[in-house]
């Protein structure tokens, strides 16, 4: 057996706020991307949690918005952001 072996690169999956699938802070979109489920399902579950827990979901969302970092690998195209702003702006 060889004295050295090639180390396998283990890709660590990290939770980030989504930059491409967001309504407010990108928390539900990021959770959807992390678990590979539709973000609409995550949003519906979050709303259900909020209604059942008498508003605790709102506090949990704000905490998650603060704690979960933005995805450093996904940056929005400034040209598309400007086009969206001009469509809704004036």
C-alpha positions in Angstrom: 0.0 0.0 0.0 1.3 3.4 -0.8 2.6 5.6 2.0 0.4 8.5 0.8 -3.1 8.4 -0.5 -5.0 11.1 -2.4 -7.3 12.9 0.1 -10.9 13.1 -1.0 -12.3 16.5 -1.2 -15.4 16.5 0.9 -17.8 19.2 -0.1 -19.4 20.7 2.9 -22.9 21.9 2.4 -23.6 25.3 4.0 -26.7 27.2 4.7 -26.9 30.6 3.1 -29.6 33.2 2.5 -30.6 33.0 -1.2 -29.8 36.0 -3.4 -31.8 34.7 -6.4 -34.9 33.3 -4.7 -36.0 35.8 -2.1 -39.0 37.9 -1.1 -37.7 39.6 2.1 -34.4 38.4 3.3 -33.8 35.2 1.4 -34.2 32.9 4.4 -36.9 30.6 3.0 -35.2 30.5 -0.4 -31.9 29.6 1.2 -33.5 26.8 3.3 -35.2 25.5 0.2 -31.9 25.5 -1.7 -30.1 23.7 1.2 -32.7 21.0 1.5 -33.3 20.9 -2.3 -37.1 21.6 -1.9 -39.3 24.2 -3.4 -39.0 27.5 -1.5 -42.8 28.0 -1.8 -43.2 24.9 0.4 -40.8 26.3 2.9 -42.7 29.6 2.9 -46.0 27.9 3.5 -44.6 25.9 6.3 -43.1 29.0 7.8 -46.5 30.8 7.6 -48.1 27.8 9.3 -45.5 27.9 12.0 -46.2 31.6 12.5 -50.0 31.1 12.8 -49.8 28.0 15.1 -47.2 29.6 17.4 -48.9 33.0 17.7 -46.3 34.9 15.8 -43.1 33.2 16.9 -42.3 32.5 13.3 -41.8 36.2 12.7 -39.3 36.4 15.5 -37.6 33.2 14.2 -37.4 34.7 10.7 -35.8 37.9 11.9 -33.2 35.8 14.0 -32.5 33.6 11.0 -32.1 36.7 8.8 -29.5 38.0 11.2 -27.7 34.7 11.8 -27.7 33.1 8.3 -25.0 34.7 6.1 -25.6 35.8 2.5 -24.3 33.4 -0.2 -20.9 34.7 -1.1 -20.9 32.6 -4.4 -24.1 34.1 -5.8 -24.0 37.7 -6.7 -26.9 39.4 -8.5 -26.2 40.9 -11.9 -26.3 44.7 -11.4 -27.8 45.2 -14.9 -30.8 43.0 -14.1 -31.3 44.7 -10.7 -31.4 48.1 -12.5 -33.8 46.8 -15.1 -36.1 45.5 -12.4 -35.9 48.9 -10.5 -36.7 50.9 -13.6 -39.7 48.6 -14.4 -41.2 49.1 -10.9 -39.8 52.6 -10.2 -41.1 55.3 -12.3 
